[in-house]
Amino acid sequence: MQTLHFETSIDAPVETVWNTMLDDATYRDWAGVFHEGSHYTGGWQKGEEIRFLGPNDDGSLGGMIGVIVENREHEFVSIKYTGMVDGAVDDTTSDEARTIIGTHENYTFAPAGAATSLTVDIDVDDDWVPMFEEMWPRALDRLTSLAEAA
C-alpha cells in the first residue's frame, strides 16, 4: 500500500474549483479520464455514503463504496472506502475489496493568490500505483480546464 500525492495550481477561486470537482455534471467530465461513464451517487456531506460507479464490460455497474469522514467546505474532503460494487452486489469481503477497505482519498483546496492549490492524497494498493500515477495527472489537467473555463 502506498499513499500517492498529486498537486496542481488552478487559475480559479477555491469555490469554483470545489464546485467543479464535486458537482455531478463536471465530476462526470473530469472523472471520465479514469473510466468513461464514471459518476457518483450519494453525497459529499460528512457521514454520507458515496458510490463511485462506472459501467463494467457486461453493462452492469461497478465501482467503489465510501463514506465522507470529513467535509470542510471549500477546504478539505476525506473519503474512507468501505467496499466495492460489482453489478448489483456490494462486496466487502473479497480479496479485491479488501485492497481498498479502510483506505482514504483526500482533497485539499487552498487559496494561492487568485488561484487555488489543489492536493489529492490517495491510498493505493501497490498493483494500482502505475494506473493512478498515469491517470490522476490527466484527470487534474481536465479538472483545471473545466474550472478555469467556468
FENSULCOR-V185809 format. One record per backbone hydrogen bond with DSSP energy under -0.5 kcal/mol. NH is the residue of the N-H (numbers start at 1). CO is the residue of the C=O. E is the energy in kcal/mol with one decimal. If there is no record, write none. Layout:
NH_CO_E ; NH_CO_E
This chain:
2_124_-2.8 ; 4_2_-0.6 ; 4_122_-3.0 ; 6_120_-2.7 ; 8_118_-2.3 ; 10_116_-2.9 ; 12_10_-2.4 ; 17_13_-2.2 ; 18_14_-3.1 ; 19_15_-2.5 ; 20_16_-2.5 ; 21_17_-2.5 ; 22_18_-2.2 ; 23_19_-2.6 ; 27_23_-2.8 ; 28_24_-2.4 ; 29_25_-1.1 ; 30_26_-2.4 ; 31_27_-2.9 ; 32_28_-0.7 ; 32_29_-0.5 ; 33_30_-1.3 ; 34_31_-1.5 ; 35_31_-1.3 ; 38_35_-1.9 ; 39_53_-2.3 ; 41_51_-1.9 ; 43_49_-1.4 ; 47_68_-3.8 ; 48_45_-2.5 ; 50_66_-2.5 ; 51_41_-2.8 ; 52_64_-2.4 ; 53_39_-3.0 ; 53_51_-0.7 ; 54_62_-2.1 ; 56_60_-3.9 ; 59_56_-1.9 ; 62_54_-2.8 ; 63_85_-2.0 ; 64_52_-2.1 ; 65_83_-3.0 ; 66_50_-2.9 ; 67_80_-2.1 ; 68_48_-2.5 ; 69_67_-0.8 ; 69_78_-2.2 ; 70_78_-1.3 ; 72_76_-3.0 ; 73_71_-0.7 ; 75_72_-2.4 ; 76_72_-2.4 ; 77_107_-2.1 ; 78_70_-2.4 ; 79_105_-2.6 ; 80_67_-2.7 ; 81_79_-0.5 ; 81_103_-2.8 ; 82_65_-2.8 ; 83_65_-1.3 ; 84_91_-2.6 ; 85_63_-2.7 ; 86_89_-2.7 ; 87_61_-2.7 ; 89_86_-1.6 ; 91_84_-3.4 ; 91_89_-0.5 ; 92_90_-0.6 ; 98_94_-2.2 ; 99_95_-0.7 ; 99_96_-1.1 ; 100_97_-1.7 ; 101_97_-1.8 ; 102_81_-3.3 ; 103_100_-2.6 ; 105_79_-2.0 ; 106_121_-3.3 ; 107_77_-2.8 ; 108_119_-2.7 ; 109_75_-2.9 ; 110_117_-2.2 ; 112_115_-2.7 ; 115_112_-1.7 ; 116_10_-2.6 ; 117_110_-3.4 ; 118_8_-2.8 ; 118_116_-0.6 ; 119_108_-2.6 ; 120_6_-3.1 ; 121_106_-2.3 ; 122_4_-2.2 ; 123_104_-2.6 ; 124_2_-3.6 ; 128_125_-2.0 ; 129_125_-0.7 ; 129_126_-0.9 ; 132_128_-2.3 ; 133_129_-2.8 ; 134_130_-1.4 ; 135_131_-2.6 ; 136_132_-2.4 ; 138_134_-0.7 ; 139_135_-2.7 ; 140_136_-2.8 ; 141_137_-2.0 ; 142_138_-2.1 ; 143_139_-2.7 ; 144_140_-2.6 ; 145_141_-2.2 ; 146_142_-2.2 ; 147_143_-2.8 ; 148_144_-2.7 ; 149_145_-1.3 ; 150_146_-0.8 ; 150_147_-0.5
